[in-house]
């Protein structure tokens, strides 16, 4: 399982092939972003969290901060 605090802080991204390691709350979150690239044929995309970005357009709290199971 990923460290949700580090993921939310933008310290790393998760390959699409490891997306099942993200908690279900991430897939309901406005801050879950993805990027696809054709640079590598083996794993062509990444999930990352935009919550820590200073220029985010919303102040919505992410589901992982609202649900005590994900602290």
N, C-alpha and C positions, 0 to 999 in steps of 0.2 A: 504494500500500500504506500502511496506517496505521502510525503509530509505536506499536509494541506496548508499549513502556515507558510512554509517556504514557497509553495506553488502560488499561493495568493499574493505573496510579496514579490512575485515576478523573478524569483531566483533561478527557475528552470522551466523548461517546457516538457511536454509529454508527447512522444510519438503517437500517431493514430493507432499503431498496432498495440500500444499499451493503454489505450483509452479505457479499457475495462478496469484499470486501476483507479480511475477517478471516481469519487463518490457520486451517487445519482444526483445530489444537489447541484453539482457542477453543470449538469446538462439542462438545468432549469434556470441557470444564471445568465444575466445579461452581460457579464464580464468574461465569460468563456469565449475565447476567440480561437480561430484556427488559421493556419497558413499552409497552403499546398505549394509544393515546388516539384519541378520535374528534374531536379539536379541528381536525384538518386532514385533508381527504380525500385529499391528494396522497401523503402518506407517514405512515402512522398508527402507527409504532412505532419504538422505539430499542433497540439493544443497548448494554449497558454492563457494565463489569467491577466486581464487588464485592470483589475481592481486598484493596484498600486500606482497606476499611471497618473501623473499630476494633471494631465489635460483631459481626463475623462469627462464625458458630457452629462453624466447623471450622478447624483449622490445617493442612489439606491443602495441600501445595504444588501450584500450578497447573502443568499440562503445559508451558506456555511457559517455565517456569523449570527444568524437568527436561530439556528438549531443547535442546542447544546451537545448533540451527538458528535459534531464535527470540530469541536474545540481542541 
